Amino acid sequence: MSLNEQFSNRWGIILASLGMAVGAGNLWRFPRLAGQYGGTFLILWILFLLIWSIPILLAEFSIGKTHKKGVIGSFAAATGKSFTWMGFFIALCTLGITFYYSVVAAWGLRYLGLSLSDLFAQFSDGQSLSQRIAANPQYLEQYWINISQGNWLTAFLHVLAVILGCFLLVRGIQKGLEKANKILIPSLFLLLLLIGAIAINMGNGVQGLEYMFSINPELFKDSKIWLEALSQSAWSTGAGWGLMMTLSSYSRSNEDVTLNIFVSGFGNNTASLVAGFAILPAVFALSPSPDEAIAALQAGNQALTFSIIPRLFSEISGGVFLSILFFTAFFLAAFSSLLTMIELFIKILGDLGLSRQSAAIRAAIFCIVFGVPSAISLDFFSNQDWVWGLGLIISGLFIVFAVLKNGITKFKTEYIDKDSDFVINTLYFKVCIMVNSVLGIFLIYWWMTQGYDANPWFDEAGNWNVISIYSNATIITQWAAVILIGIIFNKWLHKKFAAAED
């Protein structure tokens, strides 16, 4: 028997949707990409929100709302028995992200700990963070390397984040997920607004905003920026994750599909922009010159948020308190998204007949075990981020396929428009679905022809380059393994997740 629960009201599912969408990707991934590519990236990112993410999220929400099962069961019910393996890929792709996403939450806790130790040092006449940086300008870079490579305290905090998430989710949708998001999401937005306002008003901070919105037409020729913009939109909004399908399975029967998706999508992009307003101006405020600030941003530093924010707050009066606020917000953002990812796993296990408690225990064990490699190896983490972040394009294409299989107009009428007071234009939805069916395939092809590794397919010895972090070979191998398993066990998956009686 699947888990049959409901959110108490519309605000419950809207906050849950925002909790799912507004995560560490807004504070960690988005500023890095906006800093690397500027306004050119923003144009594509907003474009993909309207063309790619919102239509796919509309389809996801309506499928979950209609069929009330986990991702595998709901997708199979919408597309038919033969395509259950696609739902399996969507679920495994998201679980691939879940296994390392808890590590991002652990990083947030490590930097919150650094901020608290700085506060203690200032009250106990110890060496403050600013003094440590003055004595060793590479202190923060070294700290980042230390916590992200082979650090068992980081691994322990990864375990702690997973256990805490499962503990809350055992309480159910209304008493667990809904109640947590009523606290997490408003607190997160208030903290982001406060930090953004402070950063913009620092010296040269406005130049950071000017750079953020500057457009370089030459960048439109770079395939990577298109892939980054699409994967960031999919990553941050949750399009293709199956998370919205999971949340909507707990929605009331008369829930407004379209309104929920537009609030979630634009709320997520707003949070990303506010995070950019905080971090990019900080880079300009702290750099000796605008040229050095731009050079630092365009380097695409994965640790941009972790290296800039502590330095920023160490140099201003009362900054230690703001640093504590920021990394509290960072952890809240990561944790609110992690809750929904774990709930996706719990819902799937619930379709197998497990109780919520039993499903949560099993989900915790899987997330802990498979997350440890990312917790102790940044290379492994980066590989999984690259593989499954781009995998969201495949997942999105499968959602598009579900719409096409039912007929675009019929799907919109029977799935999306039902119970929706806010109805989008049918032509807009039809054009987006048709464009996405070609766009996703084209971008994957374009990406494969470029190669972002010195040896994208075979190493120098002529071997299949499966172990390289960013090679095409490693991505194709991992995607193919999941698809092959899904196809082989398609009949079994359908029997277990879609054909079972509720």
C-alpha positions in Angstrom: 0.0 0.0 0.0 1.4 3.4 -1.0 1.7 6.3 1.4 -1.6 8.1 1.3 -1.2 11.6 2.9 -2.1 15.1 1.9 -0.8 18.6 2.5 -3.2 20.6 4.7 -3.7 23.5 2.3 -2.3 25.2 -0.8 0.4 27.1 1.1 1.7 23.7 2.4 2.5 22.5 -1.1 3.7 25.9 -2.4 6.2 26.1 0.5 7.2 22.5 -0.1 7.7 23.3 -3.8 9.8 26.3 -2.9 11.7 24.2 -0.4 12.4 21.7 -3.2 13.4 24.3 -5.7 15.3 26.8 -3.5 18.4 25.0 -2.4 22.1 25.1 -2.3 22.2 25.3 -6.1 20.9 28.9 -5.7 23.6 29.9 -3.3 26.5 27.7 -4.5 26.0 26.7 -8.2 24.1 29.8 -9.6 26.6 32.5 -8.4 29.5 30.5 -9.9 27.9 30.3 -13.3 26.6 33.8 -13.3 30.1 35.0 -12.3 31.7 32.9 -15.0 29.4 34.0 -17.9 27.6 37.2 -16.8 24.4 38.4 -18.4 24.8 36.0 -21.3 24.1 33.2 -19.0 21.2 35.0 -17.3 19.4 35.4 -20.7 19.7 31.7 -21.5 18.8 30.7 -17.9 15.6 32.8 -17.9 14.8 31.5 -21.5 15.1 27.9 -20.3 12.9 28.6 -17.3 10.0 29.6 -19.7 10.7 27.1 -22.5 12.1 24.0 -20.6 11.5 24.1 -16.9 7.9 25.4 -16.5 6.3 23.1 -19.1 8.1 20.1 -17.8 7.2 21.0 -14.2 3.6 21.4 -15.2 3.6 17.9 -16.7 5.3 16.4 -13.6 3.0 18.0 -11.1 -0.1 17.0 -13.0 1.1 13.4 -13.4 1.8 13.0 -9.7 -1.5 14.7 -8.8 -3.5 12.4 -11.1 -1.9 9.0 -10.3 -0.8 9.5 -6.6 2.2 7.1 -6.7 5.9 7.5 -6.5 7.9 8.5 -9.6 8.2 5.1 -11.1 4.5 4.2 -10.6 3.1 7.5 -11.7 5.2 7.7 -14.8 4.3 4.2 -15.8 0.6 5.0 -15.3 0.9 8.0 -17.5 2.9 6.4 -20.3 2.1 2.7 -20.2 3.8 -0.5 -19.1 6.5 -0.6 -21.8 8.0 2.7 -20.6 8.3 2.1 -16.9 12.1 2.0 -17.4 12.0 5.8 -18.1 10.5 6.5 -14.7 13.2 4.3 -13.3 15.9 6.4 -14.9 14.3 9.6 -13.6 14.2 8.2 -10.1 17.8 6.9 -10.2 19.1 10.2 -11.7 17.6 12.1 -8.8 18.9 9.6 -6.3 22.3 10.0 -7.9 22.1 13.7 -7.0 20.6 13.0 -3.5 23.6 10.8 -2.6 26.0 13.8 -2.9 23.6 16.6 -2.2 23.7 15.8 1.5 27.5 16.5 1.3 26.7 20.1 0.2 24.6 20.4 3.4 27.6 19.1 5.3 29.8 21.8 3.7 27.4 24.4 4.9 27.7 23.0 8.4 31.5 23.1 8.2 31.5 26.8 7.3 28.9 27.5 9.9 31.3 25.9 12.4 34.1 28.1 11.0 32.0 31.2 11.6 31.0 30.1 15.1 34.7 29.5 15.9 35.5 33.0 14.7 32.8 34.4 17.0 34.3 32.5 19.9 37.8 33.7 19.1 36.7 37.3 19.1 35.1 37.0 22.5 38.1 35.0 24.0 40.9 37.0 22.5 41.9 34.2 20.2 43.0 34.5 16.6 40.1 35.7 14.5 39.5 34.6 10.9 40.7 38.0 9.5 44.0 37.5 11.4 44.4 34.0 10.1 43.8 35.2 6.6 46.3 38.1 7.1 48.9 35.7 8.3 48.1 33.2 5.5 46.3 34.6 2.4 45.6 31.1 1.2 43.9 30.1 4.5 40.4 29.8 3.1 41.5 27.9 0.0 43.4 25.5 2.2 40.4 25.1 4.5 38.2 24.2 1.5 40.6 21.6 0.3 40.8 20.2 3.8 37.1 19.7 4.3 36.3 18.5 0.7 39.0 15.9 0.4 39.2 12.9 2.8 37.8 14.6 5.8 35.9 12.3 8.0 34.1 15.1 10.0 32.6 16.2 6.7 31.5 12.6 6.1 30.0 12.5 9.7 28.0 15.7 9.0 26.7 14.1 5.7 25.4 11.2 7.8 23.9 13.6 10.4 22.1 15.6 7.7 20.6 12.4 6.2 19.5 11.1 9.6 18.0 14.5 10.6 16.1 14.6 7.3 14.7 11.1 7.7 13.8 11.8 11.3 11.6 14.7 10.3 10.1 12.8 7.3 9.1 9.9 9.5 6.5 12.3 11.1 4.7 12.5 7.8 3.8 15.2 5.2 1.8 17.6 7.4 3.7 17.2 10.7 7.1 16.7 9.0 7.8 18.2 5.6 5.1 20.8 5.7 5.8 22.1 9.2 9.6 22.2 8.5 9.2 24.2 5.3 6.9 26.8 7.1 10.0 27.7 9.1 12.8 27.0 6.6 11.6 28.9 3.6 10.5 32.3 5.1 13.7 32.3 7.2 15.8 31.6 4.1 14.4 34.4 2.0 14.7 36.9 4.8 18.4 36.0 5.4 19.2 36.2 1.6 17.6 39.6 1.3 19.5 40.9 4.3 22.9 39.6 3.0 22.3 40.9 -0.5 21.5 44.4 0.7 24.7 44.5 2.7 26.9 43.3 -0.1 25.5 45.7 -2.7 26.2 48.7 -0.4 29.8 47.8 0.0 32.5 49.7 -1.9 32.5 48.7 -5.6 29.6 46.4 -4.9 27.4 47.9 -7.6 30.1 47.0 -10.2 29.4 43.4 -9.4 25.8 43.9 -10.4 26.8 45.7 -13.6 29.1 42.8 -14.5 26.4 40.2 -13.6 24.0 41.8 -16.2 26.6 42.5 -18.8 26.2 40.5 -22.1 28.9 39.1 -24.2 27.4 38.0 -27.6 30.4 35.8 -28.4 29.5 33.5 -25.5 26.3 32.4 -27.3 28.6 30.4 -29.6 29.9 28.3 -26.7 27.9 25.1 -26.3 28.9 24.7 -22.7 27.0 27.9 -21.6 23.8 26.5 -23.2 24.2 23.3 -21.4 25.1 25.0 -18.2 22.1 27.3 -18.5 19.7 24.5 -19.2 21.1 22.2 -16.6 21.1 25.0 -14.0 17.4 25.8 -14.7 16.6 22.1 -14.5 18.8 21.6 -11.5 17.5 24.6 -9.5 13.8 24.5 -10.4 13.6 20.7 -10.1 12.4 20.1 -13.7 13.0 16.5 -14.6 13.9 15.4 -11.1 10.5 13.7 -10.4 10.5 15.7 -7.1 7.4 17.7 -8.2 5.8 14.5 -9.2 6.4 13.2 -5.7 5.1 16.3 -3.9 2.0 16.5 -6.1 1.1 12.9 -5.2 0.3 14.3 -1.8 -1.7 17.2 -3.2 -5.5 17.7 -2.8 -7.6 16.5 -5.7 -8.6 20.1 -6.7 -5.1 21.6 -6.4 -4.3 24.3 -9.0 -1.4 22.8 -11.1 -0.4 26.0 -13.1 -0.5 28.4 -10.2 1.7 26.2 -8.0 4.3 25.8 -10.8 4.6 29.4 -11.7 5.0 30.4 -8.0 7.6 27.8 -7.5 9.5 28.5 -10.8 9.7 32.3 -10.4 10.2 32.1 -6.6 13.3 29.9 -7.3 14.7 32.3 -9.9 14.2 35.2 -7.5 16.2 33.4 -4.8 19.0 32.7 -7.3 19.2 36.4 -8.3 19.3 37.5 -4.7 22.1 35.1 -4.0 23.9 36.5 -7.0 23.3 40.0 -5.7 25.1 39.0 -2.5 28.1 37.1 -3.9 29.1 38.9 -7.1 29.2 42.4 -5.6 31.2 40.9 -2.7 33.9 39.7 -5.2 34.2 43.2 -6.7 34.2 44.8 -3.2 37.1 42.6 -2.1 39.2 42.5 -5.2 42.1 45.0 -5.7 40.7 45.9 -9.1 37.7 45.2 -11.4 39.9 43.2 -13.7 41.0 40.9 -10.9 37.4 40.5 -9.8 36.4 39.5 -13.3 39.3 37.1 -13.6 38.4 35.4 -10.3 34.7 35.0 -11.4 35.5 33.7 -14.9 37.7 31.0 -13.5 34.5 29.1 -12.6 35.7 28.3 -9.1 33.5 25.6 -7.6 34.3 27.0 -4.1 33.4 30.6 -5.0 30.7 30.8 -2.3 32.9 29.3 0.3 36.0 31.3 -0.5 34.4 34.7 -1.0 31.7 34.9 1.7 33.9 34.2 4.8 36.5 36.7 3.5 33.8 39.3 2.9 32.4 39.1 6.4 35.8 38.9 8.1 36.6 42.4 6.8 33.5 44.3 7.9 32.3 45.3 11.4 30.0 42.7 12.8 30.7 40.5 9.9 31.0 37.4 12.0 27.3 37.5 12.9 26.4 37.9 9.2 28.6 35.0 8.3 26.7 32.9 10.8 23.5 34.1 9.2 24.7 33.3 5.7 25.8 29.8 6.4 22.7 29.1 8.4 20.8 30.2 5.3 23.0 28.0 3.1 22.4 24.9 5.3 18.6 25.6 5.4 18.5 25.9 1.6 20.4 22.6 1.2 18.5 20.8 3.9 15.0 21.9 2.6 15.8 20.5 -0.9 17.4 17.4 0.7 14.1 16.7 2.5 12.2 16.5 -0.8 14.9 14.3 -2.4 14.7 11.8 0.5 10.9 11.9 0.3 11.0 10.9 -3.3 12.9 7.7 -2.2 10.5 7.1 0.7 7.5 7.5 -1.6 8.9 4.9 -4.0 9.6 2.5 -1.2 6.1 3.1 0.1 4.7 1.9 -3.3 6.3 -1.4 -2.4 4.1 -1.7 0.7 6.6 -0.4 3.3 5.4 1.8 6.1 6.7 5.3 6.3 9.1 4.4 9.1 10.5 1.4 7.4 10.9 3.3 4.1 12.6 6.2 5.9 15.1 3.8 7.6 16.0 2.2 4.3 16.3 5.5 2.5 18.6 6.8 5.2 20.9 3.7 4.9 21.1 4.0 1.1 21.8 7.8 1.2 24.5 7.4 3.9 26.3 4.6 2.2 26.2 5.9 -1.3 27.0 9.5 -0.2 30.2 8.7 1.6 32.4 8.5 -1.6 31.4 12.1 -2.4 31.9 13.2 1.1 35.6 12.1 1.1 36.5 12.7 -2.5 35.9 16.0 -4.3 36.8 14.3 -7.6 34.0 11.7 -7.1 31.6 14.5 -6.1 32.4 16.5 -9.2 31.9 13.5 -11.4 28.5 12.7 -10.0 27.5 16.4 -10.2 28.5 16.5 -13.9 26.9 13.1 -14.8 23.6 13.5 -13.1 23.3 17.3 -13.5 23.4 16.7 -17.3 21.3 13.6 -16.8 18.4 15.9 -15.9 18.2 16.7 -19.6 17.5 13.1 -20.3 15.0 13.0 -17.5 13.3 16.1 -18.9 13.1 14.5 -22.3 11.3 11.5 -20.8 8.8 13.8 -19.2 8.3 15.4 -22.7 7.8 11.9 -24.1 5.0 11.3 -21.6 3.2 14.4 -22.8 3.7 13.5 -26.5 2.5 9.9 -25.9 -0.8 11.2 -24.6 -1.1 13.9 -27.2 -0.1 17.5 -26.2 -3.5 19.1 -26.3 -5.2 16.1 -24.7 -2.6 15.9 -21.9 -2.9 19.6 -21.2 -6.7 19.4 -21.0 -7.0 16.2 -19.0 -3.9 16.6 -16.7 -2.9 20.2 -16.4 -6.1 22.3 -16.9 -8.3 20.2 -14.7 -9.0 22.2 -11.4 -6.7 25.0 -12.6 -8.1 28.5 -12.3 -5.0 29.9 -13.9 -4.8 28.3 -17.4 -1.8 28.9 -19.7 -2.2 29.3 -23.5 -2.4 25.9 -25.3 -0.2 27.1 -28.2 2.5 28.2 -25.7 2.6 24.8 -24.1 2.4 22.9 -27.4 5.3 24.9 -28.9 7.4 24.4 -25.8 6.9 20.7 -25.7 7.7 20.4 -29.5 10.8 22.6 -29.1 12.0 20.7 -26.1 11.7 17.4 -27.8 14.3 18.7 -30.4 16.2 21.0 -28.1 17.2 18.3 -25.5 18.4 15.9 -28.2 20.3 18.7 -30.0 22.1 19.9 -26.8 23.1 16.4 -25.9 24.5 15.8 -29.4 26.2 19.2 -29.3 27.8 18.5 -25.9 29.0 15.1 -27.1 30.8 16.6 -30.1 32.6 19.1 -28.0 34.1 17.1 -25.2 35.1 18.8 -21.9 38.0 16.5 -21.1 41.4 16.2 -22.9 40.4 12.6 -23.8 36.6 12.6 -24.0 36.1 9.0 -25.1 39.4 7.1 -24.9 42.5 7.7 -22.8 46.0 8.0 -24.2 46.4 4.2 -24.0 43.3 3.7 -26.1 41.1 2.5 -23.2 37.5 3.6 -22.7 38.0 6.7 -20.5 35.4 5.8 -17.9 37.3 7.0 -14.8 37.9 10.6 -15.9 35.8 13.2 -14.1 34.4 15.1 -17.1 34.8 12.7 -20.0 31.9 11.8 -22.3 32.8 8.1 -21.6 32.1 8.3 -17.9 28.7 10.0 -18.4 27.5 7.7 -21.2 28.6 4.6 -19.2 26.7 5.6 -16.1 23.6 6.6 -18.0 23.6 3.5 -20.1 24.0 1.3 -17.0 20.9 2.7 -15.4 18.9 2.5 -18.7 20.0 -1.0 -19.4 19.0 -2.1 -15.9 15.6 -0.4 -16.3 14.9 -2.1 -19.6 15.9 -5.5 -18.4 13.7 -5.3 -15.3 11.0 -3.2 -16.9 8.3 -5.9 -16.5 9.2 -6.4 -12.8 9.3 -2.6 -12.2 5.8 -2.2 -13.6 4.5 -5.1 -11.6 6.0 -3.8 -8.3 5.4 0.0 -8.7 2.5 0.5 -11.2 0.3 -2.6 -11.3 0.0 -3.0 -7.5 -3.3 -2.2 -5.9 -3.4 1.0 -3.8 
